[in-house]
């Protein structure tokens, strides 16, 4: 998982050979599935390319889980394949719980086109759950998910014809960030106004900056040097990759406000690099730009 920075969003959506929302044997759709580390990739990541997967982190001993799970299961059945419920026992799948940073249960996530989205924690009323699921479906539709049982290729975008875009997408598919960055930069040299390539370059550079970073070490360094631009920027980069966009922007904005001279200029430059890794229409970016202007002037 790469939180807010998901390279899969930068390539045309891959269309599975068959609908991932249906069993391989062509049988009836199963709206509620038990997921383990062994089948997580197939049952959650692959399925989420076509239908949103709601992940329920629970445990047998958890009282609130026993209140919430029946609600989720009933709504999943009623949804008739519009979304799938994946149940993960945290005791039996501790690495999955750690990957999603689960601190208490029940914790509910959605995975949409491979992107994890935190929803809520604790037992909440059914009406609130319904409202959250409505929002999940809206976001899924905006991301072009074709829904359960859609024929292969129905909503696939045309394959790109630009050779650099093809090279970039192939590099992303094999996880080669350096090669993807080189291809996107080559594309930008020929088409400087290509917004998709600009966004891709910024996200690839963000992943390069955080490559091999140890979260505990980064956080300790930032806590020990609250006015050090590089330490705070490393923390902000990490927060972005973990999906904590608001925290990342706040870290650098606060540093801009309390710094001056070359440090302020450096902090501003690093904040602008974070801006470039966000969708231009992201409301968090709009607000952060206003806050930066206020901090500077």
N, C-alpha and C positions, 0 to 999 in steps of 0.2 A: 504494500500500500504506500502511496506517496501523498496522501492527504489532499491538500488543495492543488498540488501540482501533479497532474496526471497526464503523462505524455500520450496516453491513448487518446486523449481529447484532441491532439494535434494532428492526427491522421484520419483519413476516411475510415469510417467504422467498418471493421471486418465483419463479413456476413457468414455465420456458421453454416456448415453444410446442411444442418437441420435445425429446427427450432429448439433452442436450449431449454425452453419452458416445458417441453414435453419429454417423456421418457424415451430412451433410445429405441425401445421396442415398439414405439408407436401407440402405446396404451394410453389410458386416461391421464389427464394432468393431475399431479399430486400437489395440492395447495400448501401442505405443511410437510416439511422434511427435516430429519435429524441430520446435522452436519458435524463432521469431525475434521481433524487436521488432514486426514487422508483424502477426503472428498471435497474439501473447501473450494479448491480451484474450479472443479467442474460444477458443483452445485450452487456456488455463489458467484464467483467471478464470471464464468462463462454464461450462466443464466442471465446475469445482470446486463449483458449486452443487448438483450431483447425485452426483458421484463424486469421491473424493480424487484429486488430481493430484500425483504425486511428481516433483519437478524435479531433474534431474541437471545440475549445472554442470560442464562438462568442456572439454578441449581436445585436439587431435590429438597434441600433443607430450607430453602428461601420462602418465607411466608408470602411476601408481596408478589413473588413470581407466580405463586399458585392463584393469586387474584387476577393478575394481568394475563397470564398465558391463555386461559380459556377465552378471553375477549379477543386476543389476537388470532387465535385459531379459528374462532367463529367468523370473524371478519375476513380472514383469508379464504375460507370456504365460500362465504357470500360474494367475495370479489370475483369468483369464477375465472381465475387466472390472470386478472389484471395486475396482481402482485403475488409473490410467493413468500411464505414465511419459513425462514430457516432457523431452527432451534439449536443452540450451542450450549452444551453443559460445560460450565466454566471449570468444574472440578476435573473433568476428563480431558479438557482441551485448554490447558493453561496458557500455552503459547499463543493461541488465537486470542484469548482474553487479553494477554499482554500486548499483542499487536494492535488491538483496538483501544488500548489504554483504559480497560474497564476497571473502575475503582469500586463500584458497588453494583448490586444487582437487584432487580432486573435493569439492564441497560439495553436500549433499543437503537439500532442503526438501520439505515437503508444503504444498499449498494446499488448505484445507478450507473450503468455503463462502466463498471469497474471502479467507480469512485465512491468511497465510503462517506456517508453523511450522517452525523450524529442527530438523533431524533429526541429522545427523552430518557430519563431514568426514573425508576420507582413505579409503583402501581398508580395509574391515572384513570379517571373515569372514561367509560366507553365513548361518550360524546367527544371528548378531547382526542381520543385515539382516532376516531373517524375523521376528525378535522385534519390531524397529522397525515393520515393516509391519503386524504384528498390532495394535500399539498405535495406529497410524494409523487402521486400520479401526474400532477401538473408539471412538476420538474422533469419527470421522465418523458412526458410528451414534448417538452421544450428541447430535450436532448435527443429527440428523434428515435426513441425506442419504438419498435414496430409492434410490440405486443406479442402475446402467446400465439403460437401456431401460424405466424406469418410465413409465407413461402420465402425461401432463401432468395435474396436479391431484391425483394419487393421495395425496401426502402434504402437500399444501398446507394451511396453517392457514386457518380461516375469515377472510374479510376483516373487518377491524375496523369496528364500527358507530359508534364514538365519533368525532365530527367533528374533534376536536383530534388524536386519534391518526392519523386519515386525513391531516390537514394535515401532521403531523410526518413521516409516512412519505413523502408526496409530496415534501416538502422534502429529505429524506435522499436520495431517488432522484435529485434534480437537483443534489445537492451543496450545498444552501443550509443551512449549519449555523445561521445566525442565525434563520432562519425555523423550523427544526426546534426550536430551543431555546425560542422564543416559544410554539410550539404545545404542547410538553411542559410548560412552566410553566403554561400555561392549563389543561391537564389536571390538573396537581397542585393548582391552586387549588380545583378541584371535587372531586378525589379525593386528598387529602393522603397516603393510605397506598398509593398505586399504586407498587409496588416497581419495575416496569419503567420508569415515567416518571422516578422518582428516579435510577435508573442512567443513563438516557438524558440527563437534564439534566447530571449530573456529567461524562459523556463529551463532551457538546457544549461545556461550559464548558472542558474540557481542550483541546479542539481550538481553541477561541477563543484561549486563552492562548498556544498555540504557533503561531498563524497568522503566517506570514511570518518565522518565526524562522530564522536562519542557524546551522546546527549548529556550525560552527567558531567563530563569534563567541560562542555560548552557552557552549561548553566553555572557551574562553579566559577569559571573564569569570568563570566559576566557579572555574577554577584560580587566577586572580589574587586572588580574594576568598573564601577557603574558609569564612569565618565570616559572610559576608553572606547573610542569609536570602533575599532576593529573587534573588540570583544562583544560589544553590543550588537554590531552588525552580524557577527557570527550567530548570536542568539536569535536575531530577527530572521535570518535565513533559515535556521532550523525550525523556528515556529511556522514559517511559511510552508516548508516541506511537510511538517506534521499536520497541516491544515488549520493552524491557529492564526488565521490571517489578521484578525483584530489585534491579537497580542503582538504580532510582528510589527504591524504598522505603529502601534502605540509605543513600542520600545524605541523606535527610531524617531518618532515625533517628539517624545519626551526629551530625547537626547538633543535634538535640534533646539528645543526651547531653552534648555539650560546650558548650552554651549555657546561659544563665540569664536570669532576669527577663523583660522584654518580648520579647527575641529568642527565648527558648525558647517562649513562648506563641505567637508568630508562626509559628515553625517547626512547632509542633504543629498549628496551624490549617491550614497548607498541607499537612501530612502527612495530616490527616483528609480533605482534599479529594481526595487521591489514593486514599484508602481507598474513598471513595464511588464512584469510577470503576471499581472492581473488583467482580466478581460476589461476592455475600455468602458464597458457598460456596467461593470460591477458597482453597486451602490456604495460599497465600502471604499472603493477607489475614489469616487466622487467626493465623499465626505473627507477622506484623508487629504485630498488635494486642497480642499477648503481649509482644513486644519493647518496644513503646511504654510499656506499663504498667510494665515493669521499669525503663525509663529514667526514668520520672517518679517512681516510688515506691521 
